[in-house]
């Protein structure tokens, strides 16, 4: 009840604020000396094999309501135009940190797969399970409008170095107008859908399903 009420009482205000494109960038001097890692890295045999091969066999699956479903290899991701930004990460737990992220703009991915007019949400699936055993793997949904923002990246570097395991290697989302729990790490695939009601418990993400957050959590 509180989750639903929050969407209607506060969510529409936040939605209007999203018309202002986020451009809150920082300088190299602002980068945090320590950036707290959250979440437990994947422990599947598949993930360990990809890691041991230094991601040479990794590929990102992008499909769903798109004209051109693809699998993009790690090498091909690195070959796409590289973009960098220094931004602040805000965690729902109350901490924040500044880091330099480098990667591929989601708008470039959209140009490759060409989402259909019916696609309203991008669903990001992690290799990792959620924190509670038996409740499924971690995922989160994002409005397709956010995917067109210039600062929405699929990041493969942090502070000039390849992502380490604890910060989401080989690939993680950076959607800078959202809170930290929506920045899905250890990306396995992206699916474009018309609605998220049939995914998980139908609330728009793992934390939304199990901890009663709302998908309307922009900064």
DANORSUL-V160119 format. One record per backbone hydrogen bond with DSSP energy under -0.5 kcal/mol. CO is the residue of the C=O (numbers start at 1). NH is the residue of the N-H. Records with the same first field share a line. If there is no record, write none. Layout:
CO->NH ; NH
This chain:
1->5
2->6
3->7
4->8
5->9
6->10 ; 11
7->12
10->13 ; 14
11->15
12->16
13->17
14->18
15->18
16->19
17->20
19->21
23->25
27->30
28->31
34->36
39->41
44->48
45->49
46->50
47->51
48->52
49->53
50->55
51->54
53->56
55->58
58->74
59->61
60->72
61->190
62->70
63->192
64->66
65->116
70->62
71->73
72->60
73->77
74->78
75->79
76->80
77->80
83->103
85->87 ; 101
86->26
87->99
89->91 ; 97
90->180
91->94
95->91
97->89
98->32
99->87 ; 101
100->159
101->85
102->156 ; 157
103->83
104->154
105->108 ; 109
106->110
107->111
108->112
109->113
110->114
113->67 ; 68
114->67
116->119
118->120
120->144
121->123 ; 193
122->124 ; 142
123->125 ; 191
124->140
125->188 ; 189
128->138
131->133
132->135
136->130
138->126
139->206
140->124
142->122
143->146 ; 147
144->148
145->148
146->149
149->152
151->153
152->106
153->155 ; 174
154->104
155->172
156->163
157->102
158->161
161->158
164->167 ; 169
165->168
168->171 ; 186
171->187
172->155
174->153 ; 176
175->178
177->219
179->182
180->183
182->184
184->173
186->127
188->61
189->125
190->63
191->123 ; 193
192->65
193->120 ; 121
196->199
199->202
204->141
205->209
206->210
207->211 ; 213
208->212
215->217
217->179
